[in-house]
């Protein structure tokens, strides 16, 4: 772990796709983004990074709405139960 600091960092993953196009596929770009981020967080476990279990997926929601929550929605409790 991070030398003498021993700091634990909780990590949330927010995935986003600007449209709903192809979200119905068995493996979408949201899934690919999540896998890449999970692998990166896992590579940083020696630095104290820990992945939070909740999913924050924005599948075309905020891309079409002016003033939509975006990542701020994740901070406000916007988990996807299908993760």
Buried (B, 14 or more C-beta within 10 A) or exposed (E): EEEEEEEEEEEBBBBBBEEEEEBEEEEBBBBEBBEEBEEEBEEBEEBBBEBEEBBBBBBBBBBEEEEEBBBEBBEEEBBBEEE
